[in-house]
Amino acid sequence: MIITEPRPDEFIQALTSPPISAPISSTILIADDDDDIRDVIAFKLQVAGFRTLSADNGQSALNLAVESRPRLIVLDVSMPQMDGLSVCYELHARPETAQIPVLMISGNNRPADIDRGFAIGADDYLPKPFSQVEMLRRVNWLLLATAQH
């Protein structure tokens, strides 16, 4: 192992340069008609440093996504006014929201339901009930994956 000492000018530059500012946190839209699930997801994401927006139905979720352009959407399949599959389809049909990754969540974990979610454009599918650790892992993975593009 070779250890190199910084050159004096690099050291002085590091000491006198302004502090590195923290990156702006990503905004995540959570759409679920179950208040408790939505609140728990929002709390866990906020503790992890994300800003959150919430919607309790599909139409509100679509409107918020178009207006606010979040970095990611956590989207429940079963919601009133417009289901999550329709919202996901609409998001991917619009140029301004087509690139927003969608993490679909649902109590339906049959293979056909999961396949339908991916076919409609979901980037990932997480069956309920799920652990908050797993949800955070998938959110971070999707954000990293989309940051590469």
C-alpha atoms as a printed R data frame, in Angstrom:
    type eleno elety resid chain resno       x       y       z
1   ATOM     1    CA   MET     A     1   0.000   0.000   0.000
2   ATOM     2    CA   ILE     A     2   1.351   3.405  -0.951
3   ATOM     3    CA   ILE     A     3   0.349   6.431   1.090
4   ATOM     4    CA   THR     A     4   0.817   9.803  -0.510
5   ATOM     5    CA   GLU     A     5   0.689  13.089   1.298
6   ATOM     6    CA   PRO     A     6  -1.334  15.885  -0.290
7   ATOM     7    CA   ARG     A     7   0.688  18.664  -1.822
8   ATOM     8    CA   PRO     A     8   0.674  21.827   0.313
9   ATOM     9    CA   ASP     A     9  -1.306  23.807  -2.283
10  ATOM    10    CA   GLU     A    10  -4.039  21.115  -2.387
11  ATOM    11    CA   PHE     A    11  -4.210  21.152   1.399
12  ATOM    12    CA   ILE     A    12  -4.579  24.944   1.576
13  ATOM    13    CA   GLN     A    13  -7.166  24.888  -1.221
14  ATOM    14    CA   ALA     A    14  -9.196  22.277   0.676
15  ATOM    15    CA   LEU     A    15  -9.060  24.322   3.864
16  ATOM    16    CA   THR     A    16 -10.054  27.595   2.233
17  ATOM    17    CA   SER     A    17 -12.697  26.365  -0.232
18  ATOM    18    CA   PRO     A    18 -16.391  26.829   0.599
19  ATOM    19    CA   PRO     A    19 -18.163  23.856   2.141
20  ATOM    20    CA   ILE     A    20 -19.727  21.353  -0.178
21  ATOM    21    CA   SER     A    21 -23.452  21.862  -0.130
22  ATOM    22    CA   ALA     A    22 -25.703  18.883   0.386
23  ATOM    23    CA   PRO     A    23 -27.439  17.681  -2.749
24  ATOM    24    CA   ILE     A    24 -31.033  18.726  -3.177
25  ATOM    25    CA   SER     A    25 -33.185  15.887  -1.956
26  ATOM    26    CA   SER     A    26 -35.367  14.095  -4.439
27  ATOM    27    CA   THR     A    27 -39.125  14.493  -4.316
28  ATOM    28    CA   ILE     A    28 -41.145  11.294  -4.308
29  ATOM    29    CA   LEU     A    29 -44.882  11.123  -4.974
30  ATOM    30    CA   ILE     A    30 -46.763   8.531  -2.930
31  ATOM    31    CA   ALA     A    31 -50.183   7.563  -4.253
32  ATOM    32    CA   ASP     A    32 -52.253   5.204  -2.122
33  ATOM    33    CA   ASP     A    33 -55.868   5.451  -0.973
34  ATOM    34    CA   ASP     A    34 -55.003   3.886   2.401
35  ATOM    35    CA   ASP     A    35 -54.062   6.791   4.700
36  ATOM    36    CA   ASP     A    36 -52.037   4.604   7.056
37  ATOM    37    CA   ILE     A    37 -49.919   3.022   4.327
38  ATOM    38    CA   ARG     A    38 -49.378   6.381   2.625
39  ATOM    39    CA   ASP     A    39 -48.356   8.024   5.916
40  ATOM    40    CA   VAL     A    40 -45.940   5.232   6.870
41  ATOM    41    CA   ILE     A    41 -44.265   5.325   3.452
42  ATOM    42    CA   ALA     A    42 -44.037   9.130   3.574
43  ATOM    43    CA   PHE     A    43 -42.559   9.070   7.077
44  ATOM    44    CA   LYS     A    44 -39.933   6.471   6.161
45  ATOM    45    CA   LEU     A    45 -38.938   8.383   3.005
46  ATOM    46    CA   GLN     A    46 -38.760  11.695   4.891
47  ATOM    47    CA   VAL     A    47 -36.542  10.152   7.576
48  ATOM    48    CA   ALA     A    48 -34.300   8.925   4.738
49  ATOM    49    CA   GLY     A    49 -34.003  12.527   3.489
50  ATOM    50    CA   PHE     A    50 -36.555  12.636   0.683
51  ATOM    51    CA   ARG     A    51 -39.281  15.215   0.178
52  ATOM    52    CA   THR     A    52 -42.706  13.679  -0.377
53  ATOM    53    CA   LEU     A    53 -45.958  14.524  -2.051
54  ATOM    54    CA   SER     A    54 -49.102  12.503  -1.352
55  ATOM    55    CA   ALA     A    55 -52.215  11.618  -3.299
56  ATOM    56    CA   ASP     A    56 -55.163   9.521  -2.162
57  ATOM    57    CA   ASN     A    57 -56.567   8.719  -5.603
58  ATOM    58    CA   GLY     A    58 -55.320   8.103  -9.110
59  ATOM    59    CA   GLN     A    59 -56.504  11.359 -10.669
60  ATOM    60    CA   SER     A    60 -54.791  13.454  -7.989
61  ATOM    61    CA   ALA     A    61 -51.632  11.389  -8.429
62  ATOM    62    CA   LEU     A    62 -51.608  12.028 -12.175
63  ATOM    63    CA   ASN     A    63 -52.227  15.762 -11.698
64  ATOM    64    CA   LEU     A    64 -49.466  16.060  -9.064
65  ATOM    65    CA   ALA     A    65 -47.030  14.123 -11.245
66  ATOM    66    CA   VAL     A    66 -47.645  16.420 -14.223
67  ATOM    67    CA   GLU     A    67 -47.437  19.604 -12.100
68  ATOM    68    CA   SER     A    68 -44.536  18.691  -9.815
69  ATOM    69    CA   ARG     A    69 -42.465  16.220 -11.862
70  ATOM    70    CA   PRO     A    70 -41.250  14.112  -8.913
71  ATOM    71    CA   ARG     A    71 -38.083  12.009  -9.296
72  ATOM    72    CA   LEU     A    72 -40.035   8.828  -8.519
73  ATOM    73    CA   ILE     A    73 -43.606   7.684  -7.911
74  ATOM    74    CA   VAL     A    74 -44.721   5.007  -5.443
75  ATOM    75    CA   LEU     A    75 -48.078   4.016  -6.924
76  ATOM    76    CA   ASP     A    76 -50.751   1.706  -5.505
77  ATOM    77    CA   VAL     A    77 -52.636  -0.363  -8.062
78  ATOM    78    CA   SER     A    78 -56.080  -0.140  -6.436
79  ATOM    79    CA   MET     A    79 -57.271   3.437  -6.013
80  ATOM    80    CA   PRO     A    80 -60.517   5.351  -6.589
81  ATOM    81    CA   GLN     A    81 -61.233   7.637  -9.557
82  ATOM    82    CA   MET     A    82 -58.369   6.163 -11.586
83  ATOM    83    CA   ASP     A    83 -56.499   2.966 -10.759
84  ATOM    84    CA   GLY     A    84 -52.716   2.820 -10.557
85  ATOM    85    CA   LEU     A    85 -52.372   0.903 -13.806
86  ATOM    86    CA   SER     A    86 -54.226   3.654 -15.681
87  ATOM    87    CA   VAL     A    87 -52.122   6.325 -13.968
88  ATOM    88    CA   CYS     A    88 -48.911   4.495 -14.906
89  ATOM    89    CA   TYR     A    89 -50.079   4.170 -18.510
90  ATOM    90    CA   GLU     A    90 -50.970   7.873 -18.699
91  ATOM    91    CA   LEU     A    91 -47.636   8.890 -17.156
92  ATOM    92    CA   HIS     A    92 -45.699   6.924 -19.761
93  ATOM    93    CA   ALA     A    93 -47.873   8.254 -22.589
94  ATOM    94    CA   ARG     A    94 -46.955  11.876 -21.784
95  ATOM    95    CA   PRO     A    95 -43.518  13.139 -22.824
96  ATOM    96    CA   GLU     A    96 -43.167  15.338 -19.727
97  ATOM    97    CA   THR     A    97 -43.653  12.413 -17.310
98  ATOM    98    CA   ALA     A    98 -42.585   9.399 -19.371
99  ATOM    99    CA   GLN     A    99 -39.147   9.180 -17.746
100 ATOM   100    CA   ILE     A   100 -40.346   9.240 -14.118
101 ATOM   101    CA   PRO     A   101 -39.742   5.802 -12.615
102 ATOM   102    CA   VAL     A   102 -42.743   4.078 -11.040
103 ATOM   103    CA   LEU     A   103 -42.615   1.650  -8.129
104 ATOM   104    CA   MET     A   104 -45.966  -0.128  -8.222
105 ATOM   105    CA   ILE     A   105 -47.272  -1.449  -4.887
106 ATOM   106    CA   SER     A   106 -50.220  -3.790  -4.541
107 ATOM   107    CA   GLY     A   107 -51.918  -6.372  -2.400
108 ATOM   108    CA   ASN     A   108 -52.231  -8.442  -5.574
109 ATOM   109    CA   ASN     A   109 -49.120 -10.541  -5.853
110 ATOM   110    CA   ARG     A   110 -50.268 -13.113  -8.365
111 ATOM   111    CA   PRO     A   111 -47.775 -13.507 -11.231
112 ATOM   112    CA   ALA     A   112 -50.373 -12.264 -13.752
113 ATOM   113    CA   ASP     A   113 -50.904  -9.055 -11.719
114 ATOM   114    CA   ILE     A   114 -47.172  -8.435 -11.473
115 ATOM   115    CA   ASP     A   115 -46.753  -9.066 -15.214
116 ATOM   116    CA   ARG     A   116 -49.594  -6.618 -15.951
117 ATOM   117    CA   GLY     A   117 -47.853  -3.951 -13.834
118 ATOM   118    CA   PHE     A   118 -44.600  -4.346 -15.750
119 ATOM   119    CA   ALA     A   119 -46.425  -4.498 -19.104
120 ATOM   120    CA   ILE     A   120 -48.160  -1.184 -18.395
121 ATOM   121    CA   GLY     A   121 -44.806   0.490 -17.670
122 ATOM   122    CA   ALA     A   122 -43.958   0.031 -13.970
123 ATOM   123    CA   ASP     A   123 -40.226  -0.003 -13.306
124 ATOM   124    CA   ASP     A   124 -40.602  -2.219 -10.244
125 ATOM   125    CA   TYR     A   125 -43.428  -4.008  -8.431
126 ATOM   126    CA   LEU     A   126 -43.577  -4.520  -4.680
127 ATOM   127    CA   PRO     A   127 -46.346  -6.748  -3.273
128 ATOM   128    CA   LYS     A   128 -48.003  -5.758   0.020
129 ATOM   129    CA   PRO     A   129 -47.266  -6.312   2.811
130 ATOM   130    CA   PHE     A   130 -43.651  -5.234   2.407
131 ATOM   131    CA   SER     A   131 -40.923  -4.166   4.787
132 ATOM   132    CA   GLN     A   132 -39.977  -0.511   4.869
133 ATOM   133    CA   VAL     A   133 -36.335  -1.540   4.412
134 ATOM   134    CA   GLU     A   134 -37.195  -3.343   1.176
135 ATOM   135    CA   MET     A   135 -39.260  -0.379  -0.051
136 ATOM   136    CA   LEU     A   136 -36.359   2.015   0.641
137 ATOM   137    CA   ARG     A   137 -33.901  -0.319  -1.068
138 ATOM   138    CA   ARG     A   138 -36.021  -0.385  -4.204
139 ATOM   139    CA   VAL     A   139 -36.585   3.391  -4.183
140 ATOM   140    CA   ASN     A   140 -32.848   4.003  -3.917
141 ATOM   141    CA   TRP     A   141 -32.110   1.459  -6.622
142 ATOM   142    CA   LEU     A   142 -34.596   3.063  -9.026
143 ATOM   143    CA   LEU     A   143 -33.216   6.538  -8.334
144 ATOM   144    CA   LEU     A   144 -29.652   5.343  -8.934
145 ATOM   145    CA   ALA     A   145 -30.657   3.464 -12.077
146 ATOM   146    CA   THR     A   146 -32.445   6.477 -13.572
147 ATOM   147    CA   ALA     A   147 -29.658   8.887 -12.600
148 ATOM   148    CA   GLN     A   148 -27.365   6.993 -14.984
149 ATOM   149    CA   HIS     A   149 -29.427   8.056 -18.023
